Amino acid sequence: MTHGTVLLVDDEEKILKTLGRALREDEHEVTTTASPQEALRLLSARQFDVLVIDYLMPVMTGLDVVRGLQAMPEAERPAVLMMTAHGTVKHAVEAMKLGVRDYLQKPFDIDELMVGVRRAVEEQQARSGLRYLLAEQSAQFGQYGIVGRSRAVQDVIARVELVAKSRSTVLITGETGTGKELVARAIHDRSAERAQPLIRVNCAALPESLLESELFGHVRGAFTGAVNARKGRFALADGGSIFLDEISTVSPSVQAKLLRVLQEKEFEPLGAERTQKVDVRVIAATNRDLQVMAAEGRFQNDLYYRLNVIPIRIPPLRERREDIPLLVEHFTRRIATSLGKPDLRMDDAALDALANYGWPGNVRELENTIERAVVLATGPTITPDLVLLMPGAQGAGTGLPSGRLHENVSWAERESILSALRASGGVKKDAAEALGISQRALSHYLGKHGID
């Protein structure tokens, strides 16, 4: 069953307690208030899946509150169920015109309300999932299709098709820029749960304290600044999938909570006393070797084995060079069309330079190189000088950017730093240690080479 967030509004305390208890027993997260003005404040402060509101209350009616919702973006409005003991046909018609989903005449059976709320939550979250998918859908690869005819890519696609039919946990591995998120989206898009959301979390982008709240949510007052309760990403992904990128950077305490979700399908929001059940397919990704990290005690063994149910390795671009011409054609056509240069073509010599380059940044680096070349192109073709702007392309045979010493030294510095950052998963302290320099020196080189 899908669980939702419900705002219950009625000026009768007894009704609030009775219906609130029933909704909580149905495992919904319920906020109650007897004040329609407070209801409007709560609705402006956070999103609810469903608003259950009485029609006749002091100062403001339930319809006044519903009218207030019209100022909100449609995507942020809750589904509305209205209760009344004094309703008329006129009121009912007006309520429906304002978008009220159901109109319950008091006294009604509590089970009737429960069914109405469940259906409203399911429809609301399905719409949220669809909006999320449409917003996330990128023209980059059309319906999340993966560009490539090499055996390595075809093996990945075949495994995606098999995995999509199950609800098994997936661990995607590969270097930075190989397209791990793309594969996660392909798995979800081909699954039976594709109408539900695929929620993305970059675990490396958030500090531990924020990551825990982001994943599992929190109740009001759970920590300083938690003025409102908030749903976590796992709750938002209920019924769908969650993509945990850079999973290797997660702290031991968060690892323990993730293990519980995978084992028990449950978690507790920060500060909450109630356990929340969740039905989510977990897709994790990393550019580091979790097995080695587990052996070294830097990653929980149990969590590694729980994540590694279905492993998918994304090959680096240098292992599938036969795909480079196809990718070049794809990116050139898409980017050129978007920039109003639909007839722009890649020169054969430029294509040779691209095909012979090592691509340490993989597909992402190739796309950026094509975009730069398309933007700078002034004629009908992309010439070698435009793609030779990338590090290493001029000396593809030797791996050096040019015959000039200072350019080679600068390139070697940059590539060494990028390689260390990739190996450390973006952790600058570890990268500096691997390079044999101080963090202060690393900061200097990062600024020198324009690396974020």
Secondary structure, 3 states (H helix, E strand, C coil): CCCCEEEEECCCHHHHHHHHHHHHHCCCEEEEECCHHHHHHHHHHCCCCEEEEECCCCCCCHHHHHHHHCCCCHHHCCEEEEEECCCCHHHHHHHHHCCEEEEEECCCCHHHHHHHHHHHHHHHHHHHHHHHHHHHCCHHHCCCCCCCCCHHHHHHHHHHHHHHCCCCCEEEECCCCCCHHHHHHHHHHCCCCCCCCEEEEEHHHCCHHHHHHHHHCECCCCCCCCCCCECCHHHHCCCCEEEEECHHHCCHHHHHHHHHHHHHCEECCECCCCCEECCCEEEEEECCCHHHHHHCCCCCHHHHHHHCCEEEECCCHHHCHHHHHHHHHHHHHHHHHHCCCCCCEECHHHHHHHHHCCCCCHHHHHHHHHHHHHHHCCCCEECHHHHCCCCCCCECCCCECCCCHHHHHHHHHHHHHHHHHHHCCCCHHHHHHHHCCCHHHHHHHHHHCCCC
